[in-house]
Amino acid sequence: MKKIIRIGSGAAWWGDRVEPAALNAEKGDLDYLCFETMAEATVSAAQVRARRDPSFPGYDTYLDDRMRAVLPACMARGTKIISNQGWINPDAAAQRVVYWLKEFGYTGVKVAAVNGSLITEHVLELTDTILENGKPTASLQSTLISAEVYQGAEPIVQALQAGAQIVITGRVADPSIFLAPMMFEFGWDPLDHVKLGQGTGIGHILECGAQATGGYFADPGFKDVPEPWNFGFPIAEVSPDGSAVISKVAGTGGAVTLQTIKEQLLYEVHDPFNYLTPDVVVDFSTAVLEQVGADRVKVSHIGGKPRTPTLKVSIGCTEGFIGEDMFFYAGPGALRRAQLAKRILEERFKIVKLEAEDIRIDYLGLNAIHGDATPKDAPEPYEVAVRVAARTKTREQAAKVGREIDGMAVSGIAHTGKRVPHQDRTREVIGVWSSLVPRERVTPSINYFVS
């Protein structure tokens, strides 16, 4: 058993920066580099693309960029890679990783693909109730296109035990990617909720990348951090008891402080006493944080409770289309022109009989984010972007939004600024619903490929 393992973050989401991952691979002295690139929205986007583009392989569209950036350093150091970049096709992603290994001249490297998260064909048999509204999941049958269950760390551990140096998964809970190497290296029992609670808590800190090192933390004049253009991704130096020191590569921007770690510790945590994951229920209320050096915070005593008998499943369903575009005004009177433009569009949508379930016309720079909560006496902006969006049942109806906004170029009011309408202004919407499936009804499987 190792005394310490070093686990580094390689991504916090699909569109995350690649350079900090390459830096962690090159200078982080890592045992493991873990990439978290999935979310409900990511899966939704993948399913939309798969429906419209049969050639889409189904895995992270930045997989090539990430593997090209980190494989040489990881192979030289012996750093193992764990990633959920498999999205809806882990086998294809693993085979693509093998391709890059061969391109770099690395042979005999074992790559595992963890499957089993896609349960589309059986989800209505395995679930009963939609968590968001209490309706039967059977009510989704006519619009259902996908269902992905959140798997935990155990199949990743199994792949590591079989000698995989790179493990690619589909839908796996974010902290499970980081928990798996702890379980493997330290021999933790999957039912040891004390150690798994601590390890999952550390995984939760790492899963959002630079958010633990000052990203999404900096607020000029209130919470300043050095060189925010050069954030390093976090590294955890984990001990066998699950406690860890969070750090980053020396010389990178940002900061690892009690404040940055506390913010990330509570990020997206609805109930700090009961943070539900497939592996364990985490209790953050007992956590102890200590600043033990510059950009070094020790995290210990995170609690754990036995895991739940069910797993969460995200169910993607077709929910129509959105038509969206915008135009602009600037200078004195920009707001009053925008307000008249809104009235014009509301009337013209009636003329063209726009059939919309919802229509929004917002003023970017004034009320687009806070909506009705915007103060009535908010200062008038010098320039305004008018954003128009409508949700419809058909693409044809959604397209009416762009057509009417095009008309504002010469049939609008003075000083209307318009974009050239070459971009796609309609998109399909995949709604995501949640339910629970009995844990024993989900069977992961692992396929292996060798470079």
C-alpha positions as a LaTeX table, in Angstrom:
\begin{tabular}{lrrr}
\hline
Residue & $x$ (\AA) & $y$ (\AA) & $z$ (\AA) \\
\hline
Met1 & 0.00 & 0.00 & 0.00 \\
Lys2 & 1.27 & 3.44 & $-0.90$ \\
Lys3 & 1.61 & 5.98 & 1.90 \\
Ile4 & 0.43 & 8.83 & $-0.30$ \\
Ile5 & $-1.19$ & 8.95 & $-3.73$ \\
Arg6 & $-1.31$ & 12.09 & $-5.83$ \\
Ile7 & $-4.53$ & 12.63 & $-7.76$ \\
Gly8 & $-4.85$ & 15.60 & $-10.10$ \\
Ser9 & $-7.83$ & 17.20 & $-11.80$ \\
Gly10 & $-7.76$ & 17.33 & $-15.58$ \\
Ala11 & $-11.15$ & 18.89 & $-16.34$ \\
Ala12 & $-14.21$ & 20.16 & $-14.53$ \\
Trp13 & $-16.58$ & 20.08 & $-17.49$ \\
Trp14 & $-16.78$ & 19.41 & $-21.21$ \\
Gly15 & $-15.49$ & 22.83 & $-22.32$ \\
Asp16 & $-12.78$ & 23.22 & $-19.70$ \\
Arg17 & $-9.30$ & 24.44 & $-20.58$ \\
Val18 & $-6.75$ & 21.85 & $-21.68$ \\
Glu19 & $-3.55$ & 23.68 & $-20.68$ \\
Pro20 & $-3.90$ & 23.19 & $-16.88$ \\
Ala21 & $-4.43$ & 19.46 & $-17.44$ \\
Ala22 & $-1.24$ & 19.28 & $-19.51$ \\
Leu23 & 0.60 & 21.16 & $-16.76$ \\
Asn24 & $-0.66$ & 18.73 & $-14.12$ \\
Ala25 & 0.47 & 15.83 & $-16.31$ \\
Glu26 & 3.91 & 17.33 & $-16.84$ \\
Lys27 & 4.69 & 18.87 & $-13.45$ \\
Gly28 & 2.16 & 17.51 & $-10.99$ \\
Asp29 & 4.08 & 14.29 & $-10.21$ \\
Leu30 & 0.75 & 12.48 & $-10.37$ \\
Asp31 & $-0.26$ & 8.90 & $-9.81$ \\
Tyr32 & $-3.67$ & 9.62 & $-11.36$ \\
Leu33 & $-5.07$ & 12.31 & $-13.65$ \\
Cys34 & $-8.87$ & 12.42 & $-13.68$ \\
Phe35 & $-11.12$ & 14.16 & $-16.21$ \\
Glu36 & $-14.72$ & 15.02 & $-15.34$ \\
Thr37 & $-16.51$ & 16.20 & $-18.49$ \\
Met38 & $-20.14$ & 15.18 & $-18.08$ \\
Ala39 & $-23.30$ & 16.82 & $-16.80$ \\
Glu40 & $-27.01$ & 16.45 & $-17.45$ \\
Ala41 & $-26.68$ & 19.22 & $-20.04$ \\
Thr42 & $-23.70$ & 17.46 & $-21.64$ \\
Val43 & $-25.57$ & 14.20 & $-22.03$ \\
Ser44 & $-28.52$ & 16.13 & $-23.44$ \\
Ala45 & $-26.26$ & 17.83 & $-26.00$ \\
Ala46 & $-24.72$ & 14.48 & $-26.93$ \\
Gln47 & $-28.12$ & 12.92 & $-27.51$ \\
Val48 & $-29.25$ & 15.89 & $-29.62$ \\
Arg49 & $-26.15$ & 15.64 & $-31.77$ \\
Ala50 & $-26.49$ & 11.88 & $-32.14$ \\
Arg51 & $-30.07$ & 12.35 & $-33.38$ \\
Arg52 & $-29.10$ & 14.84 & $-36.06$ \\
Asp53 & $-25.65$ & 13.48 & $-36.96$ \\
Pro54 & $-25.36$ & 9.69 & $-37.39$ \\
Ser55 & $-21.58$ & 10.05 & $-37.77$ \\
Phe56 & $-21.16$ & 11.49 & $-34.25$ \\
Pro57 & $-19.15$ & 8.89 & $-32.28$ \\
Gly58 & $-20.85$ & 9.76 & $-28.99$ \\
Tyr59 & $-17.84$ & 10.69 & $-26.86$ \\
Asp60 & $-16.32$ & 13.96 & $-25.65$ \\
Thr61 & $-15.69$ & 16.20 & $-28.65$ \\
Tyr62 & $-12.46$ & 17.40 & $-27.00$ \\
Leu63 & $-11.15$ & 13.90 & $-26.31$ \\
Asp64 & $-8.50$ & 14.21 & $-29.03$ \\
Asp65 & $-7.25$ & 17.55 & $-27.71$ \\
Arg66 & $-7.00$ & 16.27 & $-24.16$ \\
Met67 & $-5.28$ & 13.00 & $-25.03$ \\
Arg68 & $-2.76$ & 14.69 & $-27.32$ \\
Ala69 & $-1.96$ & 17.11 & $-24.51$ \\
Val70 & $-1.46$ & 14.65 & $-21.64$ \\
Leu71 & $-0.59$ & 11.20 & $-22.97$ \\
Pro72 & 3.15 & 11.74 & $-23.47$ \\
Ala73 & 3.71 & 13.04 & $-19.93$ \\
Cys74 & 1.37 & 10.50 & $-18.35$ \\
Met75 & 3.00 & 7.58 & $-20.12$ \\
Ala76 & 6.49 & 8.81 & $-19.20$ \\
Arg77 & 5.52 & 9.25 & $-15.53$ \\
Gly78 & 3.35 & 6.15 & $-15.28$ \\
Thr79 & 0.33 & 8.30 & $-14.43$ \\
Lys80 & $-2.97$ & 6.47 & $-14.81$ \\
Ile81 & $-5.89$ & 8.30 & $-16.43$ \\
Ile82 & $-9.55$ & 8.02 & $-15.39$ \\
Ser83 & $-12.18$ & 9.91 & $-17.35$ \\
Asn84 & $-15.89$ & 9.94 & $-18.10$ \\
Gln85 & $-15.22$ & 11.31 & $-21.58$ \\
Gly86 & $-16.97$ & 8.23 & $-22.96$ \\
Trp87 & $-20.29$ & 10.05 & $-22.66$ \\
Ile88 & $-22.81$ & 7.80 & $-24.50$ \\
Asn89 & $-20.21$ & 5.56 & $-26.19$ \\
Pro90 & $-17.34$ & 4.56 & $-23.86$ \\
Asp91 & $-16.13$ & 1.79 & $-26.19$ \\
Ala92 & $-15.59$ & 4.21 & $-29.07$ \\
Ala93 & $-13.81$ & 6.64 & $-26.75$ \\
Ala94 & $-11.50$ & 3.91 & $-25.45$ \\
Gln95 & $-10.70$ & 2.83 & $-29.00$ \\
Arg96 & $-9.89$ & 6.44 & $-29.87$ \\
Val97 & $-7.49$ & 6.62 & $-26.91$ \\
Val98 & $-5.82$ & 3.47 & $-28.21$ \\
Tyr99 & $-5.44$ & 5.23 & $-31.56$ \\
Trp100 & $-3.57$ & 8.11 & $-29.92$ \\
Leu101 & $-1.40$ & 5.73 & $-27.88$ \\
Lys102 & $-0.33$ & 4.04 & $-31.09$ \\
Glu103 & 0.27 & 7.41 & $-32.77$ \\
Phe104 & 2.66 & 8.30 & $-29.95$ \\
Gly105 & 4.31 & 4.87 & $-30.15$ \\
Tyr106 & 3.04 & 3.43 & $-26.87$ \\
Thr107 & 2.22 & $-0.26$ & $-27.23$ \\
Gly108 & 0.80 & $-2.72$ & $-24.75$ \\
Val109 & $-1.17$ & $-0.09$ & $-22.81$ \\
Lys110 & $-4.46$ & $-1.49$ & $-21.50$ \\
Val111 & $-7.49$ & 0.80 & $-21.85$ \\
Ala112 & $-10.81$ & $-0.06$ & $-20.19$ \\
Ala113 & $-14.27$ & 1.10 & $-21.23$ \\
Val114 & $-16.87$ & 1.01 & $-18.45$ \\
Asn115 & $-20.39$ & 0.54 & $-19.81$ \\
Gly116 & $-23.77$ & $-0.02$ & $-18.22$ \\
Ser117 & $-24.93$ & 3.53 & $-17.53$ \\
Leu118 & $-27.20$ & 3.62 & $-20.60$ \\
Ile119 & $-30.48$ & 1.95 & $-19.60$ \\
Thr120 & $-32.80$ & 3.57 & $-22.15$ \\
Glu121 & $-34.49$ & 0.35 & $-23.23$ \\
His122 & $-35.40$ & $-0.69$ & $-19.69$ \\
Val123 & $-35.74$ & 2.54 & $-17.72$ \\
Leu124 & $-39.55$ & 2.54 & $-17.66$ \\
Glu125 & $-39.51$ & $-1.01$ & $-16.28$ \\
Leu126 & $-36.97$ & $-0.12$ & $-13.59$ \\
Thr127 & $-38.40$ & 3.19 & $-12.35$ \\
Asp128 & $-41.72$ & 4.35 & $-10.97$ \\
Thr129 & $-41.84$ & 8.05 & $-10.22$ \\
Ile130 & $-40.44$ & 11.27 & $-11.66$ \\
Leu131 & $-38.71$ & 13.01 & $-8.78$ \\
Glu132 & $-39.40$ & 16.55 & $-10.00$ \\
Asn133 & $-43.19$ & 16.31 & $-10.28$ \\
Gly134 & $-44.28$ & 12.99 & $-8.76$ \\
Lys135 & $-45.82$ & 11.71 & $-11.99$ \\
Pro136 & $-45.27$ & 8.13 & $-13.21$ \\
Thr137 & $-42.17$ & 7.68 & $-15.34$ \\
Ala138 & $-44.42$ & 5.84 & $-17.80$ \\
Ser139 & $-45.83$ & 9.25 & $-18.73$ \\
Leu140 & $-42.52$ & 9.98 & $-20.48$ \\
Gln141 & $-42.79$ & 7.05 & $-22.87$ \\
Ser142 & $-43.82$ & 9.03 & $-25.96$ \\
Thr143 & $-40.96$ & 11.54 & $-25.65$ \\
Leu144 & $-38.21$ & 9.35 & $-24.16$ \\
Ile145 & $-34.91$ & 9.27 & $-26.04$ \\
Ser146 & $-32.30$ & 8.32 & $-23.43$ \\
Ala147 & $-31.71$ & 7.31 & $-19.84$ \\
Glu148 & $-28.39$ & 7.23 & $-18.03$ \\
Val149 & $-27.93$ & 5.95 & $-14.53$ \\
Tyr150 & $-25.21$ & 7.33 & $-12.26$ \\
Gln151 & $-22.74$ & 4.54 & $-11.63$ \\
Gly152 & $-20.18$ & 4.64 & $-8.83$ \\
Ala153 & $-16.51$ & 3.89 & $-8.37$ \\
Glu154 & $-16.63$ & 0.07 & $-8.16$ \\
Pro155 & $-16.43$ & $-0.76$ & $-11.90$ \\
Ile156 & $-13.50$ & 1.65 & $-12.25$ \\
Val157 & $-11.75$ & $-0.13$ & $-9.39$ \\
Gln158 & $-12.42$ & $-3.44$ & $-11.12$ \\
Ala159 & $-10.80$ & $-2.11$ & $-14.29$ \\
Leu160 & $-7.76$ & $-0.92$ & $-12.35$ \\
Gln161 & $-7.47$ & $-4.32$ & $-10.67$ \\
Ala162 & $-7.44$ & $-5.89$ & $-14.13$ \\
Gly163 & $-4.41$ & $-3.81$ & $-15.07$ \\
Ala164 & $-5.99$ & $-0.94$ & $-16.97$ \\
Gln165 & $-3.79$ & 2.14 & $-17.12$ \\
Ile166 & $-6.53$ & 4.26 & $-18.68$ \\
Val167 & $-10.21$ & 3.92 & $-17.77$ \\
Ile168 & $-12.94$ & 5.59 & $-19.84$ \\
Thr169 & $-16.50$ & 5.61 & $-18.53$ \\
Gly170 & $-19.96$ & 6.82 & $-19.44$ \\
Arg171 & $-22.20$ & 8.39 & $-16.81$ \\
Val172 & $-20.38$ & 8.05 & $-13.49$ \\
Ala173 & $-20.93$ & 10.35 & $-10.52$ \\
Asp174 & $-18.37$ & 13.16 & $-10.56$ \\
Pro175 & $-16.54$ & 12.37 & $-7.29$ \\
Ser176 & $-16.52$ & 8.62 & $-8.04$ \\
Ile177 & $-13.88$ & 9.18 & $-10.71$ \\
Phe178 & $-11.52$ & 10.47 & $-8.02$ \\
Leu179 & $-12.66$ & 8.02 & $-5.32$ \\
Ala180 & $-11.84$ & 4.96 & $-7.42$ \\
Pro181 & $-8.03$ & 5.28 & $-7.26$ \\
Met182 & $-8.21$ & 5.70 & $-3.48$ \\
Met183 & $-10.26$ & 2.52 & $-3.16$ \\
Phe184 & $-7.89$ & 0.66 & $-5.46$ \\
Glu185 & $-4.60$ & 1.85 & $-3.97$ \\
Phe186 & $-5.64$ & 1.65 & $-0.32$ \\
Gly187 & $-7.80$ & $-1.47$ & $-0.57$ \\
Trp188 & $-10.92$ & 0.20 & 0.81 \\
Asp189 & $-14.02$ & $-1.96$ & 1.13 \\
Pro190 & $-16.90$ & $-0.62$ & $-1.04$ \\
Leu191 & $-19.13$ & $-0.76$ & 2.04 \\
Asp192 & $-16.73$ & 1.12 & 4.34 \\
His193 & $-18.80$ & 4.28 & 4.45 \\
Val194 & $-16.37$ & 6.01 & 6.81 \\
Lys195 & $-13.44$ & 5.92 & 4.39 \\
Leu196 & $-15.62$ & 6.32 & 1.31 \\
Gly197 & $-17.27$ & 9.38 & 2.81 \\
Gln198 & $-13.90$ & 10.99 & 3.32 \\
Gly199 & $-12.65$ & 9.97 & $-0.12$ \\
Thr200 & $-15.80$ & 11.14 & $-1.87$ \\
Gly201 & $-15.53$ & 14.49 & $-0.11$ \\
Ile202 & $-12.02$ & 14.88 & $-1.50$ \\
Gly203 & $-13.33$ & 13.87 & $-4.92$ \\
His204 & $-16.00$ & 16.54 & $-4.65$ \\
Ile205 & $-13.31$ & 19.16 & $-4.07$ \\
Leu206 & $-11.34$ & 18.00 & $-7.11$ \\
Glu207 & $-14.22$ & 17.46 & $-9.53$ \\
Cys208 & $-14.73$ & 21.13 & $-10.36$ \\
Gly209 & $-11.12$ & 21.79 & $-11.27$ \\
Ala210 & $-10.01$ & 25.39 & $-10.84$ \\
Gln211 & $-12.97$ & 26.20 & $-8.60$ \\
Ala212 & $-10.81$ & 24.84 & $-5.77$ \\
Thr213 & $-7.83$ & 26.98 & $-6.77$ \\
Gly214 & $-9.54$ & 30.34 & $-7.20$ \\
Gly215 & $-11.60$ & 29.90 & $-10.34$ \\
Tyr216 & $-15.21$ & 31.07 & $-9.97$ \\
Phe217 & $-14.00$ & 32.48 & $-6.64$ \\
Ala218 & $-12.27$ & 35.68 & $-7.66$ \\
Asp219 & $-14.29$ & 38.87 & $-7.15$ \\
Pro220 & $-12.14$ & 41.99 & $-7.73$ \\
Gly221 & $-11.76$ & 44.10 & $-4.61$ \\
Phe222 & $-13.45$ & 41.51 & $-2.41$ \\
Lys223 & $-11.75$ & 38.18 & $-3.10$ \\
Asp224 & $-8.63$ & 38.83 & $-5.12$ \\
Val225 & $-6.40$ & 36.01 & $-6.33$ \\
Pro226 & $-3.09$ & 36.29 & $-8.18$ \\
Glu227 & $-2.87$ & 35.67 & $-11.93$ \\
Pro228 & $-6.44$ & 34.52 & $-12.55$ \\
Trp229 & $-5.53$ & 33.97 & $-16.22$ \\
Asn230 & $-3.19$ & 31.17 & $-15.14$ \\
Phe231 & $-5.20$ & 28.99 & $-12.74$ \\
Gly232 & $-3.70$ & 25.60 & $-11.95$ \\
Phe233 & $-6.00$ & 22.63 & $-11.43$ \\
Pro234 & $-6.04$ & 21.11 & $-7.93$ \\
Ile235 & $-3.98$ & 18.14 & $-6.78$ \\
Ala236 & $-4.86$ & 16.00 & $-3.76$ \\
Glu237 & $-2.13$ & 14.25 & $-1.77$ \\
Val238 & $-4.28$ & 11.51 & $-0.24$ \\
Ser239 & $-3.39$ & 9.38 & 2.79 \\
Pro240 & $-4.75$ & 5.87 & 3.47 \\
Asp241 & $-7.29$ & 7.25 & 5.97 \\
Gly242 & $-8.76$ & 9.47 & 3.25 \\
Ser243 & $-7.48$ & 12.77 & 4.56 \\
Ala244 & $-5.73$ & 14.86 & 1.94 \\
Val245 & $-3.71$ & 17.98 & 1.35 \\
Ile246 & $-5.05$ & 20.03 & $-1.56$ \\
Ser247 & $-2.38$ & 21.87 & $-3.56$ \\
Lys248 & $-1.52$ & 22.93 & $-7.11$ \\
Val249 & 1.52 & 23.08 & $-9.34$ \\
Ala250 & 3.97 & 25.70 & $-8.06$ \\
Gly251 & 4.06 & 28.91 & $-10.07$ \\
Thr252 & 0.49 & 28.74 & $-11.32$ \\
Gly253 & $-2.07$ & 31.44 & $-10.64$ \\
Gly254 & $-4.96$ & 31.34 & $-8.25$ \\
Ala255 & $-4.80$ & 30.20 & $-4.65$ \\
Val256 & $-5.55$ & 27.23 & $-2.42$ \\
Thr257 & $-6.89$ & 28.68 & 0.81 \\
Leu258 & $-9.48$ & 27.91 & 3.45 \\
Gln259 & $-11.86$ & 30.18 & 1.57 \\
Thr260 & $-11.45$ & 28.58 & $-1.85$ \\
Ile261 & $-11.77$ & 25.06 & $-0.45$ \\
Lys262 & $-14.79$ & 25.91 & 1.71 \\
Glu263 & $-16.61$ & 27.41 & $-1.26$ \\
Gln264 & $-15.99$ & 24.31 & $-3.36$ \\
Leu265 & $-16.81$ & 21.99 & $-0.47$ \\
Leu266 & $-20.35$ & 23.39 & $-0.35$ \\
Tyr267 & $-20.77$ & 23.92 & $-4.10$ \\
Glu268 & $-23.92$ & 22.19 & $-5.42$ \\
Val269 & $-24.49$ & 20.53 & $-2.05$ \\
His270 & $-28.18$ & 20.72 & $-1.17$ \\
Asp271 & $-27.85$ & 19.08 & 2.24 \\
Pro272 & $-24.32$ & 19.17 & 3.76 \\
Phe273 & $-25.32$ & 16.44 & 6.20 \\
Asn274 & $-26.51$ & 14.08 & 3.46 \\
Tyr275 & $-24.74$ & 14.49 & 0.13 \\
Leu276 & $-25.99$ & 11.55 & $-1.93$ \\
Thr277 & $-23.65$ & 9.69 & $-4.27$ \\
Pro278 & $-23.78$ & 6.15 & $-5.69$ \\
Asp279 & $-20.95$ & 5.08 & $-3.39$ \\
Val280 & $-21.82$ & 6.67 & $-0.06$ \\
Val281 & $-23.80$ & 9.41 & 1.67 \\
Val282 & $-21.33$ & 12.14 & 2.59 \\
Asp283 & $-21.60$ & 14.26 & 5.74 \\
Phe284 & $-19.66$ & 17.50 & 5.34 \\
Ser285 & $-20.70$ & 18.83 & 8.75 \\
Thr286 & $-17.72$ & 17.19 & 10.49 \\
Ala287 & $-15.06$ & 18.36 & 8.02 \\
Val288 & $-11.87$ & 19.88 & 9.40 \\
Leu289 & $-9.83$ & 22.23 & 7.21 \\
Glu290 & $-6.33$ & 23.46 & 8.04 \\
Gln291 & $-4.02$ & 25.80 & 6.14 \\
Val292 & $-0.75$ & 23.88 & 6.39 \\
Gly293 & 1.34 & 25.94 & 3.99 \\
Ala294 & 1.23 & 28.32 & 1.08 \\
Asp295 & $-1.42$ & 26.96 & $-1.34$ \\
Arg296 & $-1.78$ & 23.85 & 0.83 \\
Val297 & $-4.97$ & 23.00 & 2.72 \\
Lys298 & $-5.45$ & 19.76 & 4.64 \\
Val299 & $-8.97$ & 18.32 & 4.59 \\
Ser300 & $-9.95$ & 15.60 & 7.06 \\
His301 & $-12.78$ & 14.13 & 9.12 \\
Ile302 & $-15.42$ & 14.31 & 6.39 \\
Gly303 & $-18.13$ & 11.90 & 7.48 \\
Gly304 & $-19.86$ & 9.08 & 5.66 \\
Lys305 & $-23.10$ & 7.12 & 5.95 \\
Pro306 & $-24.17$ & 3.86 & 4.26 \\
Arg307 & $-25.02$ & 4.18 & 0.59 \\
Thr308 & $-28.62$ & 4.25 & $-0.59$ \\
Pro309 & $-30.38$ & 1.18 & $-2.08$ \\
Thr310 & $-31.18$ & 3.16 & $-5.26$ \\
Leu311 & $-29.25$ & 4.98 & $-7.96$ \\
Lys312 & $-30.27$ & 8.19 & $-9.67$ \\
Val313 & $-31.14$ & 8.03 & $-13.36$ \\
Ser314 & $-31.38$ & 11.01 & $-15.72$ \\
Ile315 & $-34.07$ & 10.60 & $-18.36$ \\
Gly316 & $-33.81$ & 12.68 & $-21.52$ \\
Cys317 & $-37.01$ & 13.53 & $-23.38$ \\
Thr318 & $-37.82$ & 15.60 & $-26.42$ \\
Glu319 & $-39.43$ & 18.88 & $-25.42$ \\
Gly320 & $-39.76$ & 20.81 & $-28.64$ \\
Phe321 & $-37.56$ & 23.58 & $-30.02$ \\
Ile322 & $-36.23$ & 27.01 & $-29.16$ \\
Gly323 & $-35.90$ & 29.86 & $-31.62$ \\
Glu324 & $-33.51$ & 32.58 & $-30.47$ \\
Asp325 & $-31.76$ & 35.69 & $-31.79$ \\
Met326 & $-30.83$ & 39.22 & $-30.71$ \\
Phe327 & $-30.30$ & 42.77 & $-31.94$ \\
Phe328 & $-28.78$ & 45.92 & $-30.47$ \\
Tyr329 & $-29.15$ & 49.60 & $-29.63$ \\
Ala330 & $-26.55$ & 52.06 & $-28.34$ \\
Gly331 & $-26.28$ & 55.65 & $-27.22$ \\
Pro332 & $-28.82$ & 57.99 & $-25.61$ \\
Gly333 & $-32.34$ & 56.54 & $-25.75$ \\
Ala334 & $-31.13$ & 52.96 & $-26.28$ \\
Leu335 & $-33.52$ & 51.59 & $-23.68$ \\
Arg336 & $-36.64$ & 53.32 & $-24.96$ \\
Arg337 & $-35.90$ & 52.07 & $-28.49$ \\
Ala338 & $-35.46$ & 48.56 & $-27.10$ \\
Gln339 & $-38.79$ & 48.83 & $-25.28$ \\
Leu340 & $-40.58$ & 49.88 & $-28.48$ \\
Ala341 & $-38.87$ & 47.05 & $-30.35$ \\
Lys342 & $-40.25$ & 44.60 & $-27.81$ \\
Arg343 & $-43.79$ & 45.89 & $-28.41$ \\
Ile344 & $-43.30$ & 45.64 & $-32.18$ \\
Leu345 & $-42.19$ & 42.01 & $-31.94$ \\
Glu346 & $-45.03$ & 41.06 & $-29.59$ \\
Glu347 & $-47.53$ & 42.37 & $-32.12$ \\
Arg348 & $-45.80$ & 40.83 & $-35.13$ \\
Phe349 & $-45.68$ & 37.42 & $-33.44$ \\
Lys350 & $-49.48$ & 37.65 & $-33.26$ \\
Ile351 & $-49.65$ & 38.55 & $-36.96$ \\
Val352 & $-47.56$ & 35.53 & $-38.03$ \\
Lys353 & $-49.47$ & 33.32 & $-35.54$ \\
Leu354 & $-46.41$ & 32.18 & $-33.60$ \\
Glu355 & $-47.47$ & 29.13 & $-31.58$ \\
Ala356 & $-45.20$ & 29.27 & $-28.55$ \\
Glu357 & $-45.39$ & 27.72 & $-25.12$ \\
Asp358 & $-43.21$ & 30.51 & $-23.78$ \\
Ile359 & $-41.77$ & 33.76 & $-25.16$ \\
Arg360 & $-39.05$ & 35.85 & $-23.54$ \\
Ile361 & $-37.85$ & 39.26 & $-24.66$ \\
Asp362 & $-35.08$ & 40.49 & $-22.37$ \\
Tyr363 & $-32.69$ & 43.41 & $-22.33$ \\
Leu364 & $-29.13$ & 42.20 & $-21.86$ \\
Gly365 & $-27.38$ & 44.59 & $-19.53$ \\
Leu366 & $-30.56$ & 45.44 & $-17.65$ \\
Asn367 & $-32.94$ & 42.57 & $-16.78$ \\
Ala368 & $-31.96$ & 39.41 & $-18.68$ \\
Ile369 & $-30.59$ & 37.65 & $-15.59$ \\
His370 & $-32.64$ & 38.95 & $-12.65$ \\
Gly371 & $-35.86$ & 39.46 & $-14.62$ \\
Asp372 & $-38.67$ & 40.85 & $-12.51$ \\
Ala373 & $-36.29$ & 41.15 & $-9.55$ \\
Thr374 & $-34.38$ & 43.90 & $-11.37$ \\
Pro375 & $-34.66$ & 47.16 & $-9.36$ \\
Lys376 & $-37.12$ & 49.58 & $-10.92$ \\
Asp377 & $-34.59$ & 52.39 & $-10.54$ \\
Ala378 & $-31.72$ & 50.51 & $-12.17$ \\
Pro379 & $-29.47$ & 52.94 & $-14.09$ \\
Glu380 & $-30.31$ & 53.18 & $-17.78$ \\
Pro381 & $-27.67$ & 51.38 & $-19.83$ \\
Tyr382 & $-25.75$ & 53.15 & $-22.60$ \\
Glu383 & $-26.20$ & 50.14 & $-24.86$ \\
Val384 & $-28.74$ & 47.33 & $-24.90$ \\
Ala385 & $-28.92$ & 43.93 & $-26.57$ \\
Val386 & $-32.48$ & 42.68 & $-27.07$ \\
Arg387 & $-32.59$ & 38.90 & $-26.74$ \\
Val388 & $-35.67$ & 37.14 & $-28.04$ \\
Ala389 & $-36.44$ & 33.47 & $-27.45$ \\
Ala390 & $-39.53$ & 31.33 & $-27.94$ \\
Arg391 & $-40.16$ & 27.72 & $-27.02$ \\
Thr392 & $-42.29$ & 25.84 & $-29.53$ \\
Lys393 & $-43.39$ & 22.33 & $-30.41$ \\
Thr394 & $-42.01$ & 22.39 & $-33.96$ \\
Arg395 & $-38.88$ & 23.69 & $-35.66$ \\
Glu396 & $-41.06$ & 25.55 & $-38.17$ \\
Gln397 & $-42.65$ & 27.63 & $-35.42$ \\
Ala398 & $-39.28$ & 28.27 & $-33.77$ \\
Ala399 & $-37.90$ & 29.59 & $-37.07$ \\
Lys400 & $-40.46$ & 32.43 & $-36.97$ \\
Val401 & $-38.40$ & 34.14 & $-34.25$ \\
Gly402 & $-35.41$ & 34.64 & $-36.52$ \\
Arg403 & $-37.55$ & 35.69 & $-39.47$ \\
Glu404 & $-39.23$ & 38.46 & $-37.50$ \\
Ile405 & $-35.95$ & 39.67 & $-36.05$ \\
Asp406 & $-34.49$ & 39.83 & $-39.55$ \\
Gly407 & $-37.33$ & 42.18 & $-40.39$ \\
Met408 & $-36.22$ & 44.60 & $-37.68$ \\
Ala409 & $-33.21$ & 45.52 & $-39.85$ \\
Val410 & $-35.30$ & 47.73 & $-42.18$ \\
Ser411 & $-38.80$ & 47.43 & $-40.74$ \\
Gly412 & $-37.83$ & 48.28 & $-37.20$ \\
Ile413 & $-36.96$ & 51.56 & $-35.57$ \\
Ala414 & $-34.02$ & 53.93 & $-35.70$ \\
His415 & $-30.50$ & 52.67 & $-35.02$ \\
Thr416 & $-31.32$ & 48.95 & $-34.91$ \\
Gly417 & $-28.09$ & 46.93 & $-35.00$ \\
Lys418 & $-28.43$ & 43.44 & $-36.43$ \\
Arg419 & $-26.18$ & 40.41 & $-36.74$ \\
Val420 & $-25.71$ & 38.74 & $-40.11$ \\
Pro421 & $-28.22$ & 35.85 & $-39.85$ \\
His422 & $-25.96$ & 32.99 & $-40.90$ \\
Gln423 & $-25.94$ & 31.21 & $-37.52$ \\
Asp424 & $-28.40$ & 28.46 & $-36.62$ \\
Arg425 & $-31.15$ & 30.18 & $-34.67$ \\
Thr426 & $-33.27$ & 27.13 & $-33.83$ \\
Arg427 & $-32.33$ & 24.19 & $-31.68$ \\
Glu428 & $-33.99$ & 21.08 & $-30.38$ \\
Val429 & $-34.60$ & 20.90 & $-26.64$ \\
Ile430 & $-33.99$ & 17.75 & $-24.63$ \\
Gly431 & $-35.51$ & 18.00 & $-21.18$ \\
Val432 & $-33.95$ & 16.03 & $-18.34$ \\
Trp433 & $-36.03$ & 14.32 & $-15.66$ \\
Ser434 & $-34.85$ & 12.30 & $-12.67$ \\
Ser435 & $-35.91$ & 9.03 & $-11.11$ \\
Leu436 & $-34.50$ & 6.22 & $-8.98$ \\
Val437 & $-33.61$ & 2.67 & $-9.96$ \\
Pro438 & $-32.84$ & $-0.24$ & $-7.61$ \\
Arg439 & $-29.08$ & $-0.60$ & $-7.33$ \\
Glu440 & $-29.13$ & $-4.34$ & $-7.98$ \\
Arg441 & $-30.90$ & $-3.86$ & $-11.32$ \\
Val442 & $-27.92$ & $-1.99$ & $-12.82$ \\
Thr443 & $-25.12$ & $-4.19$ & $-14.14$ \\
Pro444 & $-21.93$ & $-2.48$ & $-15.28$ \\
Ser445 & $-19.72$ & $-4.16$ & $-17.87$ \\
Ile446 & $-16.12$ & $-3.54$ & $-18.87$ \\
Asn447 & $-14.44$ & $-3.97$ & $-22.24$ \\
Tyr448 & $-10.69$ & $-3.88$ & $-22.66$ \\
Phe449 & $-8.57$ & $-2.64$ & $-25.55$ \\
Val450 & $-4.78$ & $-2.71$ & $-25.88$ \\
Ser451 & $-2.60$ & $-0.36$ & $-27.89$ \\
\hline
\end{tabular}
